[in-house]
Amino acid sequence: MEERSKVIFGNVMPDKVYRKAVKSKKKFAKKFGDDSNADYPVKLETNAYIGDSLGVVNVLVGDLESNAHYKKEADLPALEWDEEKGIIVGNIRMGFGHYRISMAIASAAKHMGYTPYWMDLNSYKETTCTKVIGAQNDLYSLGSRLSKIGLFNRLVWEPMNYEGFRALSYNAADQKNAELMAPVYRNVPKDIPVVGTHVWPAQAAIHAGMKNVVNAIPDNWPMALHFAVGAVHTIQCKNAYQGYRIANGMNKKAVCNPMPEESLVYTGHYIDHELVSNIEADCAARIKRKEEGKPMRFLLTIGGAGAQKEIFAAIIKYLIPFIKEKKAALYVNVGDYKNVWDALIEEIPEMKALSTEHFDNWKDTESFAESALDENTEVTGIHGFWHSNIFEAVYCTNLLMRSADVLVTKPSELAFYPIPKLFIKRVGKHEMWGAIHSAEVGDGTLECRDIPHTLQMVDIFMNSSNELKDMCESIIENKKAGLYDGAYKVVELAMGLKNRK
């Protein structure tokens, strides 16, 4: 196995950095075992949740009963690999972001006539791979929750997310740890292209000998965290290109050796085909609702860490009088965290009488999302969405996005979606650049870093005659420029790697 922890794009790591990386791997192996010689069986199965809509086929590794997130149904037939038109979407669940990007890639692949295989490295419970990822995910979630504490956020969380993950030395440790993740690919056909929507599935694929790997980088703040040497890297924003290309600031003030030109490709934003193909119609509907004085529809998407619950609670309290007057309406997606909804209801008792709960009923959610697209449907009140399954929990926001007027979100992966956006306070300084980019291309606000500024923007959206219209017009122009075509281009690039070889 090539020692990718020693040399990263021609940048030789000091011995102490390499020794620390080796120590990190040994620590995980001691805690979770080393299954490098394991021969895990692989089974393919149509995804029972998003298989119909996105064409997704699950890649189950090891004991079927050990695979998390998946519906166990005896009537789902085992499938065979399509080695001509198959493409693996390698991902992990770490929050909703990487799942959402994976769904965009799968959607584009399906539209282009390919079969997307869903390979979630955080779902194979018996493997060392999943145990290592799960431990780090738990640590990241804890940091997100603690980021509410100002001192911790300022001294630990923001520096780690901004400069710590930026360092080549951090990537060296990740590369070594990813060797423990490689066994899950052992019985996967090596020629099938892999698109990693997190760096670990891409690194693990390279270590496992997968021949055609694309690493779809989510962040536009250049960080060495996202390097998977041996893969082709894609980025969503041109303002990130040079930073990644020259490894800017990734070894303090030293001038780093650059990435090879062929290892870095700008693609545009990773967006689902269903959203891209309907941009003009959806934006026209938003403008029409605004002109006709219909309730403005705000979509709040809330993560389970609860780091921003206070902000969302303040928005809801502020909007309740307007909701009662039918000047505003709310979609609130709490993902797979019902406790977040319960906490909001407890804090804001007025919500209950105004709310319709669309809970763990996917057909009801689909029906609501479809009816809300009808120009004759006037959405009023508060609509709460919770789904116990992760696929439905994440994809719910995508369905609701088309009929929403304004998406209220932190500037993470949703910063790149073609809908007018109100950005609340980030969780991690690297997310800052998502809001900056969105404001530059005209489809979102600046980051509102406190509640008063957030409510000011809510008020501007409600009362300005131009704010929403200007963003919608920018989105339409951005589409013409190909800004939202990233998912198609990633799939095209991945399949092109295989076909050229």
Secondary structure, DSSP 4 states (H G I P E B T S, - for coil): ---TTTEETTEEPPHHHHHHHHHHHHHHHHHH---TT----EEEEE-TTTHHHH--EEEEES-GGGBTT----TTS-EE---TTTEEEEEE--SSSHHHHHHHHHHHHHHHTT-EEEEEETTSBTTSHHHHHHHHHHHHHHHHHHHTTSHHHIIIIIHHIIIIITTSHHHHHHHHHHHGGGGGGGTTS-TTS-EEESSHHHHHHHHHTT-SSEEEE---SS--GGG--TTSEEEES-GGGHHHHHTTTTTTTTSPPPPPPGGGEEE------HHHHTTHHHHHHHHHHHHHTTPPEEEEEE--TT-TTHHHHHHHHHHHHHHHHTTSEEEEEE-TT-HHHHHHHHHH-THHHHHEEEEES-HHHHHHHHHHHTSTT----SEEEEE-SSHHHHHHHHHHHHTT-SEEEE-SSGGGGSSS-EEE---SSGGGHHHHHHHHHHTSEEEE--SHHHHHHHHHHHHH-SSHHHHHHHHHHHHHHTTTT-HHHHHHHHHHHHHHH-
